[in-house]
């Protein structure tokens, strides 16, 4: 499946669930996953500085009363 198709489906369902709520908060956080001590994991980047091996994860959580 194309990642953009997956995101579009998720965004549409989130929007549908938010309808009817006067206020919906999107609580967000970004965290760094550091796998420097596990260099065998392929496909990761350099999140902080050149010697690091890992990735950033940005999460969003929708909440209403």
Secondary structure, 3 states (H helix, E strand, C coil): CCHHHHHHHHHHHHHHHHCCCCCCEEEEEEEEEECCCCCCCCCCECCCCCCCCEEEEEEEEEECC
